[in-house]
Each structure stands twice: as C-alpha cells, then as structure tokens.
Amino acid sequence: MLENDFEKGKIDSTLFIKRVGEHILLVQVYVYDIIFGSTNKSLCEGFTSIMQGEFEMSMMGELTFFLGLQIKQMEKGTFISQSKYCKDVLKKFEMDNAKTASTPI
C-alpha cells in the first residue's frame, strides 16, 4: 500500500489513506477482507485494478454487511445498524418472542 502512495492511519495501522487533489481513497484491511471507498469513482476503479494485478481476489460488490454491522448506502447518506445482531442475541436467550415495552426516548 505504501508503495502506491498511501499513508498509514495514525491511530489504526490497518487504515490506509490516499489523497489525490481534493479527493480521498480510504482502504481498511481486516484479516482477509478489504473494504474501500472514495470520493471519486475512478480512484476505486484504479485501486481495484492494482489489487487484482497483485493478488488473487474477487469483488463482492457494494458493502452491505461487515463485522456484524448492516450497511445501507443511499443518496442521503450511509446508514449502519445492528438489527440482525440484536435479533440473534434475543433468539439465543429465547427472548425473541418477549413482550416489548415502550421507553421515553
């Protein structure tokens, strides 16, 4: 990554940042998974080409699920939730049919 003009994140050493003019490309490496995004689509396409030239890899498409988080990308923004995780926890402790109670939030 460093050979391709990326900077290593100052706090997270698995985060790599590349700035090209006013655009930015972020790459997060997690064990065998890589997620990336950019403010410029051509930066993503270029990164994909570089990675596929170096490694045997497959593109999974748009990010929808990562590390227990559900991700929904829309024009108005990116929404992250853990509803699937919550349902799994409730099921694990046999509370998936429990009576709900409203809270004053």
N, C-alpha and C positions, 0 to 999 in steps of 0.2 A: 504494500500500500504506500509506504513511504517513497518507494522508487517512482510512483506515479503522482507525485506532488500532493499527497495527502498529509495532513497534520494529525498527530495522535491527540486524542482528547486529553485535557489536563487533569480531569478528575477520573474519567473512565477510560482506561487504556485500550478498551475494545471498541471505542468510538473513533471513527476517522472522518476528517472534515477536509473538503477540497473547495476552495473559493476560486471562482473564475469570474472576474469582473464583479458585477453586483449579484451574481448567482452563487448558490451553495449546493454542494452534494454531501449528504450525510450517509455514512455506512456504519452499521452496527453489526459486529461479529459476535455470535453466541454459539460456542462449541462448533457444530457443523452447519449452523444456519447463518445466513447473512440477510439482513434487511437493509434497504437503501431507498432514499428518496431525494428529490431535488426540486429546486425552484425552476429548473429548466429541463425539459424532457430529453433534449439531446445529450445532456450530461449523463442521464440514466442510461441511455442507449449506448453511449461510449463506454461507460463502466461495465455494462453487460458484455460488450464485445471483448474488453480487456480480460475480464474474468473467465469467459468461456474459452479464450485463447490460452489461458494459463492452467485452468482446472477443468475437470470433468464435472459439469454441473447442469442442473435443469432449472428452468424458471417456473415458479409456481404461480405467477401472476400477481394480481393485486392482493395486498395483505388484508386478510380477514380475521386471522386468529394467530396469536403469538404469545407464548409463555402464560397461558391461561387467560389472556385478555382477548376479548372480542373487539374487532376494529371495523367500523363502518365509515367509509370515506364518501363524503357528499360535497356538493358545491359550497355549502355554507360552512364546512369545516369537517374535522375528523372527530368521530365520537368513539369513546372507549368505554367498555362496560365489562363487568364480571358476572353477568346474569347466569351464564352456563355454570360457572364455578359455584355460585350460590345455590343453584338448583341441585348440583351434585352433592354439596355438603348437606343440604336438607334431606336429600334422599338417603345418604349414608347414615344419618342419625334418625331415620324413619320419621322425619318431621315434614315431609313433602305434602302431606295432607292435613297439616295442622291448621287450626283456625287462626286467621290473621287478626290483627288489631291495628287500628289506625294510630298514628303518632302525630303530635302537634308540631310538625316541622314546616 
